[in-house]
Amino acid sequence: MLKTRKLVMIPGPTPVVRSIQDQMGRETVAFGDADFVADFAEVVSDLKALWKCGGEAFVFAGSGTLAMEMAIANIAGKGENVLVCSNGFFGDRFIDLCERKGLNLDVLPAKWGESVTPEQVESRLAAKDYQLVTVTHVETSTGVAAPIAEIARIVRKKSSALYVVDGVAATGGVEETIDPMGIDVLLTCSQKAFGVSPGLAMLWAGKRAMEKRATLGRIPESYIDFDKWLPIMHNPAKYWGTPPVNLIWALKESLRIMKEEGLEERYARHERQGALVDAALEAIGFTVAAKKPFRAPTLSVYLYPEGSGIDDTTFRTMLAEEGVQSAGCLGDFQGKGFRMGHMGNIDKHTLVSAVGAVERACAKSGYRVQFGKALGVLQEGLAKE
Ligand SMILES: Cc1ncc(COP(=O)(O)O)c(C=O)c1O
């Protein structure tokens, strides 16, 4: 039997388009190759320009967690006070990371499906002196987007703390700018809204973050030390750790696609299409776990309709059989729904296929839906694009 193609609709990795795959299939060259060095330099320069960063940008082999660790290691000294604003599982990831670095930690948690608010951050900053505030832009366990620009304004106004944003499930799909927004460190990785295979970590450090690094002297970490990578980011002909040549090319192609689409339009597309997929699934009884106005444009947690009798494992197995890979839920939502990404270089075909497969998976799991109901909502919206 002809196998149904697998669409990778988990919240990362996301589908990798042909032109990006082609870059990964190229014959690998020496990292000192003059053409590659020029490509690498262009990638670093584009990252700085597109995310409006007057400081530095770093690209290196690793996953998002390594970039989180790099952020903390380079701008926080032992014994400093950190406020971790956590909207769920990945927000909490900063806790262990900060504890291991000997930081004094306070956690500002949100209810599952909601976000920490600027007002809550303001009252915490009024009560204590913090040197660092961390926020997860899009929390992948809940599909919640934090109001990062508003929180930035509060952090800047009310404290001298450095502001770290985890953009792993947002960067390239939701607006983020370093200098205009007042972000000191933004970190992300390749496998989400960039639509590149996993393996690349990225980090932007604004001027204040670089100044803080200079005050810390020799930090315990080696591979993720800003000081080790900076000479390479300024001149990729130099060597520190071997750059993943093909992934850098893939990222260059991803950035080319972003520039061609235009970042503003890319962010607007994510908003429109994210809302459409949400509306389509709501039409057949699913609940979007993230409360408005905190719904992320890049991914959603869809809770199974009450009384549907849907069994989580059965549903996601059926969905995979129908050609769509989804992710299970975490924490409070475990077993109650599924997570689906709608970010990166995805087109109308992908969205129609994904929503169609959800309808079939419902039917195959014993939840009777009217075929075409969710698709109808999606199609109406896509036809206006
Ligand atoms: C918001 C967020 N932060 C951090 C991470 C960790 O990234 P990685 O799995 O690439 O280490 C993830 C992973 O999904 C994430 O969604």
The ligand as a MOL file (V3000), in Angstrom:
LIG
                    3D

  0  0  0     0  0            999 V3000
M  V30 BEGIN CTAB
M  V30 COUNTS 16 16 0 0 0
M  V30 BEGIN ATOM
M  V30 1 C 10.1270 27.3910 24.5760 0
M  V30 2 C 11.2030 26.3640 24.5360 0
M  V30 3 N 12.3570 26.6160 25.1530 0
M  V30 4 C 13.3730 25.7440 25.1250 0
M  V30 5 C 13.2650 24.5420 24.4760 0
M  V30 6 C 14.4060 23.6000 24.4480 0
M  V30 7 O 14.9040 23.5080 23.1490 0
M  V30 8 P 15.7050 22.2250 22.6600 0
M  V30 9 O 14.7680 21.0650 22.7460 0
M  V30 10 O 16.0730 22.5500 21.2380 0
M  V30 11 O 16.8770 22.0700 23.5450 0
M  V30 12 C 12.0740 24.2250 23.8210 0
M  V30 13 C 11.9000 22.9450 23.1160 0
M  V30 14 O 10.8930 22.6410 22.5590 0
M  V30 15 C 11.0220 25.1660 23.8540 0
M  V30 16 O 9.8780 24.9120 23.2240 0
M  V30 END ATOM
M  V30 BEGIN BOND
M  V30 1 1 1 2
M  V30 2 1 2 3
M  V30 3 2 2 15
M  V30 4 2 3 4
M  V30 5 1 4 5
M  V30 6 1 5 6
M  V30 7 2 5 12
M  V30 8 1 6 7
M  V30 9 1 7 8
M  V30 10 2 8 9
M  V30 11 1 8 10
M  V30 12 1 8 11
M  V30 13 1 12 13
M  V30 14 1 12 15
M  V30 15 2 13 14
M  V30 16 1 15 16
M  V30 END BOND
M  V30 END CTAB
M  END
